[in-house]
């Protein structure tokens, strides 16, 4: 999480609050004053960074721009219907990604030997 344009008072309060947080949580929070742009551009592409933060992205949050708009949930409201997610550009006959397909994906957190 980035906190930008933080006033000096906030930085002082943060010095006290962070003592009560876990080290892992503390490392996830970055606080910057007025010279934040270089730090943001180190982790965010300039064309993706909002223009109000010095980037080139002029999309508004209200526009809801994002890859999530390329998919639709197939609810299977009738008995026997397939339930899952389909890419809208594939059309109504496109492949539906089901929970069973999800289970087939590799998962490094699951030990195959434990399942056998």
C-alpha positions, -999 to 999 in steps of 0.1 A, spaced: 0 0 0 13 34 -9 3 65 11 14 96 -9 15 133 -1 15 124 36 18 154 59 45 155 86 19 149 113 9 116 96 45 105 94 48 111 132 17 92 140 29 63 118 61 61 137 41 53 168 15 30 152 39 9 132 54 -3 165 22 -22 171 21 -39 137 37 -71 126 69 -67 106 53 -83 75 24 -58 76 48 -29 81 68 -38 50 36 -37 29 30 0 37 51 27 21 46 64 31 59 92 9 56 129 10 57 151 -21 84 132 -40 65 100 -44 63 98 -82 97 81 -87 88 54 -61 54 47 -77 70 44 -112 94 18 -99 65 -6 -94 37 7 -117 40 14 -154 35 50 -163 6 42 -186 -11 25 -157 -5 51 -131 -33 76 -127 -27 110 -141 -34 126 -107 -3 108 -94 19 118 -123 11 90 -147 -5 88 -181 -37 69 -173 -67 93 -176 -94 67 -170 -117 75 -141 -124 49 -114 -161 53 -122 -154 40 -157 -147 6 -142 -119 -1 -168 -102 -35 -164 -98 -71 -177 -126 -82 -154 -151 -67 -179 -140 -93 -205 -158 -121 -186 -193 -131 -176 -206 -155 -149 -227 -183 -163 -251 -189 -135 -267 -222 -146 -302 -212 -134 -318 -243 -149 -312 -278 -137 -283 -294 -156 -268 -261 -168 -231 -256 -166 -220 -231 -139 -188 -211 -145 -171 -182 -162 -170 -175 -200 -150 -149 -219 -176 -125 -235 -156 -122 -268 -159 -160 -273 -197 -156 -276 -226 -176 -261 -211 -208 -274 -176 -202 -259 -159 -225 -234 -171 -221 -199 -144 -224 -172 -160 -245 -144 -150 -253 -108 -139 -287 -121 -115 -270 -145 -102 -249 -117 -94 -280 -96 -73 -294 -125 -50 -264 -125 -15 -271 -109 -13 -260 -73 22 -260 -57 6 -257 -22 -10 -291 -25 13 -321 -19 3 -348 -44 17 -375 -22 -6 -366 7 -36 -371 -16 -26 -406 -25 
